Amino acid sequence: MVVSIRDVAARAGVSVGTVSNVLNRPDAVSATTVERVREAIAELGYVRNDAARQLRAGRSRSIGLVVLDSANPFFAEVSRGAEEEAAAHGLAVLVGNSDERPEREAGYLELFEQQRVSGVLISPIAERFDMLLRLRDNGIPVVLVDRAAPGSGLSSVAVDDVRGGYLAARHLVETGRRRIVYVGGPQTLRQVADRLAGARAAIAEAAGAQLEIVTRPSLSVLEGRAAAQEILARPARDRPDAVFAANDLLATGALQAFVMDGSVRVPRDVALIGYDDIDFASSAIVPFSSVRQPSRLIGETAMRILREETTGAATEPRDVLFEPELIVRASTAG
């Protein structure tokens, strides 16, 4: 049997309003009464129905967060930053993994709307923000994470990925590499496209340098391994002397393939650089260079902006763009 607030009131010998005050405004009730009500709650095993209370109030204490890939340590750190900021203000974060699939992203957004979350943080898959703007217009603020979108009508927190791609490719050129492969995922992912744009700009400045694009279905370790195996299958004269992976999961897979094959050494035969600077980058069998993003700070900042929008403290969209940092390790410095 579900224990109600009326049962608690009857056991404690007080009114329902007094029990409500103990739960919500204990300072307004005498210490003796508070103790009696709490004893009744413990004896009966009463569990407060916050969901119903929040629905009656028209506002939830939950925030929806949709990430592209929950298996990616970068998004795990973004989530951690968002959760820490939310917890400091009594908010809970509900995390959904779109897995880079539009239908799953849409499903999570519909679910969050039905649950009347206070706001939504999202790393979107595509360029169209119709559904996100609808949420905003229906009173659910939305902040884009890891995606810059000036003029979209939505606040965003991201890193300058064009600059990051430029830093990575320029570093490879400066270490003497001239045949560079960019291993990325679908171009519909803005991060992938922006990092490629930056790499192209760096290559355009370097005499004799060439950039080849290898596109994989997703940004995973398995796809990075497949891309490297494709390179290894080529005659030696047709292989690149550097690989720029669009994220560290791809770089991890590529490194695994090179090491297992043994015929191509990193960095002697091929330099390797990734993006995100996850923890594994520094602890791999060959620590690999990467472009660092302040992942936890991105999550914290996005949540702070969203919280301000949910409380009405901020009324205009804001775009925060952090600068990436090149981290050089053995995979390119040897």
PEDA-V565826 format. One record per residue. RES is the residue in one small letter. SS is DSSP state (hx for helix, st for strand, lp for the rest). PHI is phi in whole degrees, -180 to 180 (NA if undefined). D_CENTER is the distance of its C-alpha to the mean C-alpha in whole Angstrom. Layout:
RES|SS|PHI|D_CENTER, RES|SS|PHI|D_CENTER
This chain:
m|lp|NA|41, v|lp|-79|39, v|lp|-83|40, s|lp|-103|40, i|hx|-65|40, r|hx|-68|43, d|hx|-64|44, v|hx|-63|43, a|hx|-61|45, a|hx|-65|48, r|hx|-65|48, a|hx|-83|47, g|lp|72|50, v|lp|-132|48, s|lp|-82|47, v|hx|-61|44, g|hx|-62|43, t|hx|-67|43, v|hx|-62|41, s|hx|-61|38, n|hx|-65|39, v|hx|-61|39, l|hx|-74|35, n|hx|-110|34, r|lp|-140|37, p|hx|-60|38, d|hx|-66|40, a|hx|-87|42, v|lp|-121|44, s|lp|-64|46, a|hx|-60|45, t|hx|-63|48, t|hx|-68|46, v|hx|-58|43, e|hx|-64|44, r|hx|-65|46, v|hx|-67|43, r|hx|-67|40, e|hx|-65|43, a|hx|-65|43, i|hx|-61|40, a|hx|-65|40, e|hx|-65|43, l|hx|-87|42, g|lp|72|38, y|lp|-68|37, v|lp|-119|33, r|lp|-67|32, n|lp|-94|30, d|hx|-66|28, a|hx|-60|26, a|hx|-64|30, r|hx|-62|30, q|hx|-69|27, l|hx|-65|28, r|hx|-64|31, a|hx|-79|30, g|lp|80|28, r|lp|-147|24, s|lp|-99|22, r|lp|-99|20, s|st|-108|17, i|st|-119|14, g|st|-90|12, l|st|-130|8, v|st|-115|8, v|st|-112|5, l|lp|-73|7, d|lp|-157|8, s|lp|-70|8, a|lp|-80|10, n|lp|-82|9, p|hx|-57|9, f|hx|-59|6, f|hx|-72|4, a|hx|-63|7, e|hx|-72|7, v|hx|-59|5, s|hx|-62|6, r|hx|-62|9, g|hx|-62|10, a|hx|-66|9, e|hx|-66|12, e|hx|-64|14, e|hx|-67|14, a|hx|-66|15, a|hx|-62|17, a|lp|-65|19, h|lp|-122|20, g|lp|71|21, l|lp|-109|18, a|st|-111|16, v|st|-114|13, l|st|-102|13, v|st|-102|10, g|st|-120|10, n|st|-105|10, s|lp|-74|11, d|lp|57|12, e|lp|62|12, r|lp|-117|15, p|hx|-55|16, e|hx|-68|18, r|hx|-72|16, e|hx|-60|13, a|hx|-62|17, g|hx|-63|18, y|hx|-66|15, l|hx|-64|16, e|hx|-65|19, l|hx|-64|19, f|hx|-64|17, e|hx|-66|20, q|hx|-64|22, q|lp|-84|21, r|lp|56|22, v|lp|-62|18, s|lp|-72|19, g|st|-170|16, v|st|-133|12, l|st|-107|9, i|st|-151|8, s|lp|-101|6, p|lp|-73|10, i|lp|-83|12, a|lp|-109|15, e|lp|-85|17, r|lp|-82|18, f|lp|-115|17, d|hx|-53|20, m|hx|-67|19, l|hx|-67|17, l|hx|-68|20, r|hx|-66|22, l|hx|-60|20, r|hx|-59|20, d|hx|-67|24, n|lp|-93|24, g|lp|92|23, i|lp|-113|19, p|st|-60|17, v|st|-131|14, v|st|-123|12, l|st|-79|10, v|st|-118|6, d|lp|61|7, r|lp|-154|10, a|lp|-83|13, a|lp|-148|16, p|lp|-58|19, g|lp|82|21, s|lp|-80|19, g|lp|90|20, l|lp|-121|17, s|st|-70|15, s|st|-146|12, v|st|-134|11, a|st|-156|10, v|st|-111|12, d|lp|-71|15, d|hx|-71|14, v|hx|-64|18, r|hx|-63|19, g|hx|-62|17, g|hx|-63|19, y|hx|-64|22, l|hx|-60|22, a|hx|-65|21, a|hx|-68|24, r|hx|-63|26, h|hx|-61|26, l|hx|-63|27, v|hx|-64|30, e|hx|-67|31, t|lp|-91|31, g|lp|95|34, r|lp|-84|32, r|lp|-129|33, r|st|-112|32, i|st|-109|28, v|st|-108|26, y|st|-101|22, v|st|-100|21, g|st|-136|18, g|lp|-100|17, p|lp|-58|17, q|lp|-69|18, t|lp|-69|17, l|lp|-80|13, r|hx|-59|14, q|hx|-60|12, v|hx|-63|15, a|hx|-66|17, d|hx|-68|17, r|hx|-65|17, l|hx|-67|20, a|hx|-61|21, g|hx|-66|21, a|hx|-63|23, r|hx|-62|25, a|hx|-64|26, a|hx|-68|27, i|hx|-66|29, a|hx|-63|31, e|lp|-85|32, a|lp|-105|33, a|lp|-64|37, g|lp|83|37, a|lp|-85|33, q|st|-128|32, l|st|-125|28, e|st|-108|28, i|st|-111|25, v|st|-117|24, t|st|-102|22, r|lp|-113|20, p|lp|-65|19, s|lp|-150|16, l|lp|-101|14, s|lp|-118|15, v|hx|-61|17, l|hx|-61|20, e|hx|-72|20, g|hx|-66|20, r|hx|-65|23, a|hx|-64|25, a|hx|-64|24, a|hx|-67|26, q|hx|-64|29, e|hx|-64|29, i|hx|-66|30, l|hx|-66|32, a|lp|-75|34, r|lp|-80|35, p|lp|-60|39, a|hx|-53|38, r|hx|-69|39, d|hx|-101|36, r|lp|-85|34, p|lp|-75|31, d|lp|-105|31, a|st|-158|28, v|st|-128|24, f|st|-110|21, a|st|-93|18, a|lp|-66|15, n|lp|-152|13, d|hx|-74|14, l|hx|-67|14, l|hx|-61|17, a|hx|-63|18, t|hx|-63|19, g|hx|-63|21, a|hx|-63|23, l|hx|-62|24, q|hx|-57|25, a|hx|-65|27, f|hx|-64|29, v|hx|-67|29, m|hx|-66|31, d|hx|-70|33, g|lp|84|34, s|lp|-84|36, v|lp|-121|33, r|lp|-101|33, v|lp|-106|30, p|lp|-104|30, r|lp|-56|34, d|lp|-94|34, v|lp|-144|30, a|st|-82|27, l|st|-139|24, i|st|-137|21, g|st|-112|17, y|st|-152|14, d|st|119|11, d|lp|57|14, i|lp|-71|13, d|hx|-57|16, f|hx|-64|17, a|hx|-58|18, s|hx|-87|21, s|hx|-112|22, a|lp|-66|23, i|lp|-57|26, v|lp|-119|26, p|lp|-54|24, f|lp|-109|22, s|st|-66|21, s|st|-159|18, v|st|-100|16, r|st|-85|14, q|lp|-113|11, p|lp|-79|11, s|hx|-58|8, r|hx|-67|9, l|hx|-65|11, i|hx|-60|8, g|hx|-63|7, e|hx|-61|11, t|hx|-66|12, a|hx|-62|10, m|hx|-67|12, r|hx|-63|15, i|hx|-64|15, l|hx|-63|15, r|hx|-62|17, e|hx|-66|20, e|hx|-73|20, t|hx|-71|20, t|hx|-93|23, g|lp|86|25, a|lp|-72|24, a|lp|-125|23, t|lp|-117|24, e|lp|-115|23, p|lp|-61|20, r|lp|-126|18, d|st|-120|16, v|st|-108|15, l|st|-126|15, f|st|-86|15, e|lp|-89|17, p|lp|-78|16, e|st|-131|18, l|st|-80|20, i|st|-114|20, v|lp|-98|24, r|lp|-134|25, a|hx|-63|27, s|hx|-69|26, t|hx|-128|27, a|hx|-95|29, g|lp|-70|32
